[in-house]
Amino acid sequence: MRECESCLDVDRPCLVLDCSKLIDVDIQVTQLLLACLEDAIKRNGDVRLACLSRDANATLQSIGVSSLFEIYGSTAEAISSFYSGPASWSPGGDGRGNLHQVSEIQS
């Protein structure tokens, strides 16, 4: 969570969470994901999930939070999504966003 907090403490954070090592999505993991998303939205940013297993995705769907996140098969796709969206989301040197990748979220 510390890594997430430091990435979110900027204007317009663009955060990619690598969930490849996430085995089980329980209430604590769900609360962590939602807290990251809430903090990003408060700063006009967004959080994207990458490499989420089918089971983890199914759990997020069953509790009704998967629709809050954009979910990608790879971190590269998730990162690219910030560049292929509207110009207002595009991270880069013009100060319109700050892209960060959190290497591994684990349960």
ABEGO torsion letter per residue (X at the ends): XAAAAAAAABBGBBBBBBAAABABBBAAAAAAAAAAAAAAAAAGBBBBBBGBBAAAAAAAAAAGAAAABBBBABAAAAAAAAAABBAAABBEAAGAEBBBBBABBBX
